[in-house]
Amino acid sequence: MTQRVVVTGASSGIGAATVRRFAELGWDTVAVARREDKLRALAAETGAHVIVCDVTDEDAVARMADEVRATGGASGLVNNAGGALGTESVETALNDEWRRMFEVNVIGLRNVTAALLPVLREATLAAPAADAGAAADGVDAEHGWASIMNLTSTAGLAAYAGGGGYNAAKYAAHAVTEVLRLELAGEPIRVMELAPGLVHTEEFTLNRLRGDAAAAVKPYENVTPLTAEDVARVLVGAFEQAPHVNQDLIVLRPVAQSSVFNTHRGPLAARG
Ligand SMILES: NC(=O)c1ccc[n+]([C@@H]2O[C@H](COP(=O)([O-])OP(=O)(O)OC[C@H]3O[C@@H](n4cnc5c(N)ncnc54)[C@H](OP(=O)(O)O)[C@@H]3O)[C@@H](O)[C@H]2O)c1
């Protein structure tokens, strides 16, 4: 049986790279986002099943889950849709942007998780996928397994000035991930979290800085950041582990970034 995974925020950046990586490794994929043209282009390349859906719209998410079930179900979910808006201080921030960040990074994650959990459970009732590693490892081969991966951020683990609303939203997504793992204890469903540091994707910083292209290149100057493909390889690698192995929290940074506050600019060189 081929494994099938739903990836939200698949129209660009880390989500699109994740769909490509899953497809390369033989997984069936369902690509979810709001921009249909981008999803269709990705589908032409990868064979992904496309579902146009705003994850903050509960009714649309329910319809998306129905379509996932009707077209073959899923044993994997990647909650990747999200993003940042603004770099203002707490004092000067725009509440509307904070609400939108909370809506997509937290409520959206909850909407999709709640709607797809019954579908993921159905996958656990089926015989394990041949490539899922359960039988090979001598682990319980009587049932299938399911996996959830939430994309948070190092901004969900360490606060920084100007991070306000994004920090708050990603800390919340981190907390929700931990709660979910506790609530699903006893079920063959692993709950994982990937918290990347600096990743150079085309749209993330551009959106954060409200389309200011000149400012949006600055964080990536004189440094080798992670690429979307780097993140996708690690993310999909976690799904490829034997299904009883749960990588609870993966923190992923470029070597040049030793913490949220320390990004080395310029060449890296051994101290002689
Ligand atoms: N880039 C970084 O440095 C970095 C670092 C750490 C964590 N992250 C996190 O990693 C994830 C992906 O980031 P990225 O860099 O790949 O950014 P990105 O290219 O801006 O991707 C964000 C994706 O989310 C989708 N999305 C946004 N709002 C949505 C909604 N309401 N409903 C459905 N889809 C929605 C967007 O598609 P549509 O507009 O088509 O809907 C897009 O595909 C985000 O959660 C981000 O917070 C990024």
The ligand as a MOL file (V3000), in Angstrom:
LIG
                    3D

  0  0  0     0  0            999 V3000
M  V30 BEGIN CTAB
M  V30 COUNTS 48 52 0 0 0
M  V30 BEGIN ATOM
M  V30 1 N 11.1140 30.7630 6.0620 0
M  V30 2 C 11.5390 30.7030 7.3210 0
M  V30 3 O 12.5860 31.3050 7.6830 0
M  V30 4 C 10.7850 29.8890 8.3440 0
M  V30 5 C 11.4490 29.5780 9.5280 0
M  V30 6 C 10.7930 28.8430 10.5000 0
M  V30 7 C 9.4950 28.4270 10.2960 0
M  V30 8 N 8.8520 28.7420 9.1360 0 CHG=1
M  V30 9 C 7.4640 28.2670 8.9880 0
M  V30 10 O 7.4390 27.3170 7.9440 0
M  V30 11 C 6.1700 27.3720 7.2750 0
M  V30 12 C 6.4080 27.5940 5.7920 0
M  V30 13 O 7.1530 28.7770 5.6140 0
M  V30 14 P 7.7570 29.2230 4.1960 0
M  V30 15 O 9.0450 29.8860 4.4640 0
M  V30 16 O 7.6960 28.1020 3.2410 0 CHG=-1
M  V30 17 O 6.7320 30.3820 3.8090 0
M  V30 18 P 5.8370 30.6390 2.5230 0
M  V30 19 O 6.5970 30.3380 1.2660 0
M  V30 20 O 5.2750 32.0180 2.7040 0
M  V30 21 O 4.6950 29.5570 2.6460 0
M  V30 22 C 3.5500 29.7060 3.4160 0
M  V30 23 C 2.4860 28.7870 2.8340 0
M  V30 24 O 1.3310 28.8430 3.6610 0
M  V30 25 C 0.1900 28.9910 2.8280 0
M  V30 26 N -0.8580 29.6700 3.5520 0
M  V30 27 C -0.7960 30.8680 4.1730 0
M  V30 28 N -1.9790 31.1700 4.7030 0
M  V30 29 C -2.8220 30.1330 4.4080 0
M  V30 30 C -4.1720 29.8550 4.6680 0
M  V30 31 N -4.9270 30.7180 5.3500 0
M  V30 32 N -4.7060 28.6970 4.2210 0
M  V30 33 C -3.9420 27.8130 3.5200 0
M  V30 34 N -2.6470 28.0110 3.2530 0
M  V30 35 C -2.1030 29.1740 3.6840 0
M  V30 36 C 0.6730 29.7820 1.6210 0
M  V30 37 O -0.1060 29.4990 0.4760 0
M  V30 38 P -1.3260 30.3680 -0.0980 0
M  V30 39 O -0.9460 31.8110 0.0280 0
M  V30 40 O -1.4310 29.8940 -1.5160 0
M  V30 41 O -2.5100 29.9820 0.7080 0
M  V30 42 C 2.0650 29.1930 1.4330 0
M  V30 43 O 1.9920 28.0310 0.6350 0
M  V30 44 C 5.3720 28.4740 7.9740 0
M  V30 45 O 4.5700 27.9020 8.9740 0
M  V30 46 C 6.4650 29.3420 8.6010 0
M  V30 47 O 5.9700 30.0720 9.7030 0
M  V30 48 C 9.4680 29.4470 8.1420 0
M  V30 END ATOM
M  V30 BEGIN BOND
M  V30 1 1 1 2
M  V30 2 2 2 3
M  V30 3 1 2 4
M  V30 4 1 4 5
M  V30 5 2 4 48
M  V30 6 2 5 6
M  V30 7 1 6 7
M  V30 8 2 7 8
M  V30 9 1 8 9
M  V30 10 1 8 48
M  V30 11 1 9 10
M  V30 12 1 9 46
M  V30 13 1 10 11
M  V30 14 1 11 12
M  V30 15 1 11 44
M  V30 16 1 12 13
M  V30 17 1 13 14
M  V30 18 2 14 15
M  V30 19 1 14 16
M  V30 20 1 14 17
M  V30 21 1 17 18
M  V30 22 2 18 19
M  V30 23 1 18 20
M  V30 24 1 18 21
M  V30 25 1 21 22
M  V30 26 1 22 23
M  V30 27 1 23 24
M  V30 28 1 23 42
M  V30 29 1 24 25
M  V30 30 1 25 26
M  V30 31 1 25 36
M  V30 32 1 26 27
M  V30 33 1 26 35
M  V30 34 2 27 28
M  V30 35 1 28 29
M  V30 36 1 29 30
M  V30 37 2 29 35
M  V30 38 1 30 31
M  V30 39 2 30 32
M  V30 40 1 32 33
M  V30 41 2 33 34
M  V30 42 1 34 35
M  V30 43 1 36 37
M  V30 44 1 36 42
M  V30 45 1 37 38
M  V30 46 2 38 39
M  V30 47 1 38 40
M  V30 48 1 38 41
M  V30 49 1 42 43
M  V30 50 1 44 45
M  V30 51 1 44 46
M  V30 52 1 46 47
M  V30 END BOND
M  V30 END CTAB
M  END
